[in-house]
Amino acid sequence: MSVVRILVVDDFVPWQHLVLRLLESETDLQIISTAVDGTEAVQKAEELQPDLILMDLSLPGMNGIEATRQIGIVSPGSKVLFLTQQSDPDLIQAAFDAGASGYVLKSDFNTDLIPAVQAVLLGQKFVSRSLTN
């Protein structure tokens, strides 16, 4: 399998580093860039055409849902997996309506992120286990 190119979007840089550390152990996953807001996420998605975007919901300026809508236009081959603290069912539905393929709570990140990435890359939908219980 080829290497999966990932864009990480989160305005909290220490969190970005935590995600990078978890994913660097996976040889088939490569972080190609990071972004700290929705506008930058859309720009980098258009420029880099990543395979996967790990997207926070609460971002300064343009939020993750609006960024996901725009990314669907400028980088239609990129899959979006939300990685966020927000567990509101309406926000989860809005994320999927905007084009997301998965939704992982940051509190479930250690157990759910890698399975979520694998599921999304296989074309499946994924929701954090704690949200489905």
JOTA-V632817 format. One record per helix or strand of 3 or more residues. SS is the DSSP state (H for helix, E for strand). FROM is the first residue (numbers start at 1). LEN is the number of residues. Records with the same first field share a line. If there is no record, write none. Layout:
BEGIN
SS->FROM-LEN  FROM-LEN
END
This chain:
BEGIN
E->4-6  29-7  52-4  79-6  102-4
H->13-11  38-11  64-11  89-9  106-16  129-4
END
